[in-house]
Amino acid sequence: MRNSLSQDRIAAARIMVVGCGALGNEVLKNLVLMGVRHIVAVDFDVVEMGNLSRSVLFTKADATARRLKVEVAAERLRAMNPDVEVETICGDITYDVGLGLVRQMDVVIGCVDSRWARYYINRLCMRAVKPWVDGGIDGLEGTARVFMPGRNCYACNLGPEGQKDLARRMPCSGIIRRQEQAGSAPTTSIVASVIGAVQVQEALKLLHPEALEAGELTSLCGRMLYYDGEHLSVRVADFTAYDDDCPEHECWEPTGHTRLSLQATVGEALGQLAKESGTEDVTLCLTSDCYVDFVSERANDRRTFVMCPGRQVEAFVEQDPVLRGIPLSGLYQHEYREIDQTFPYQELTLAQLGIPKHDVLHVVADGKDRYIEMTEE
């Protein structure tokens, strides 16, 4: 039977893998074995002893040293193939991955364990007009799906209950603990190998759109593969939804590029954006997070300056001797989501605002939306 996959195209592909746990280990390993040479790995966690029973790339020494998963994974992948280029991002897909970097990818593969993470991968890929492959595992069950702008959307498939449950996280480590408490043997490594293989297979197909169009290959886009290892059954079901009115389908096609460094101050950035836009009426919109300058206690209005992105406020409160013990519901958060010439902290850098490397900036110039990609200086 003729193989419709091109080795040259696979070698030249740029693929992002979000999540370096059990599923991510299998996906990364398979990508390198298949000859992919350009990989971006994203994860914010460290290797723990509980990872060793299900993660082929990690060792006991890694867990003892609590090494970053992305660093260990990159090291092991390069040992498998010295020619592979692995860029690592130790961070959260929600805040730390710039849209400009996603735009450079051919495919994104999600190996995450929460609906919110999947939701955000979907948002980035819709904005960048890139396909992505989702995988999920639990016990001896697993699923794989493909989402493509214009054809299938994760957010549209969620439904009302799924939307309510977005913030709930159930990591693989939690699944393992449940199984151990019940006296069951962890099976994550088995199902991860199956689903991870399917994800890579689907990602490689997406690199060959002409073969998909001609029917030489068949994609999971619009369908879901369900694997039941307990009863040894595989089912492929229709799983497609694409509502034209869904706000997540917004395409952020850049209308320009700017050579702004993350170390540029707010004042410098606004000045440069104003010059490039041909107007002084420029506002930088913080779309993924906000910037918080202070919190105040609702009971007495006493202020404490935090000066950090909104995602860091909870950790600040937990460490502050005055605020520790006060629930977040007992605090008022003063935040900024739009940055213009009236922003009082013009000396802050873009990095301090929480903007990631390679991001696409949402700029409103003279009342019109513009999406400007940051490039390296």
Secondary structure as UniProt FT lines:
FT   HELIX           7..12
FT   STRAND          14..18
FT   HELIX           22..34
FT   STRAND          38..43
FT   HELIX           49..51
FT   TURN            52..54
FT   TURN            56..57
FT   HELIX           60..64
FT   TURN            65..66
FT   HELIX           69..80
FT   TURN            82..83
FT   STRAND          85..90
FT   TURN            93..95
FT   HELIX           99..103
FT   STRAND          107..110
FT   HELIX           115..128
FT   STRAND          132..138
FT   TURN            139..140
FT   STRAND          141..147
FT   TURN            149..151
FT   HELIX           154..164
FT   TURN            165..167
FT   HELIX           172..181
FT   TURN            182..183
FT   HELIX           188..206
FT   HELIX           209..213
FT   TURN            214..215
FT   STRAND          223..228
FT   TURN            229..232
FT   STRAND          233..238
FT   TURN            244..245
FT   HELIX           247..249
FT   STRAND          256..258
FT   TURN            262..263
FT   HELIX           266..277
FT   STRAND          282..285
FT   STRAND          291..297
FT   TURN            298..300
FT   STRAND          303..309
FT   HELIX           310..312
FT   HELIX           313..319
FT   TURN            321..325
FT   HELIX           328..330
FT   STRAND          331..336
FT   STRAND          338..339
FT   TURN            341..342
FT   TURN            346..347
FT   HELIX           350..353
FT   TURN            357..358
FT   STRAND          360..365
FT   TURN            366..367
FT   STRAND          368..374
//
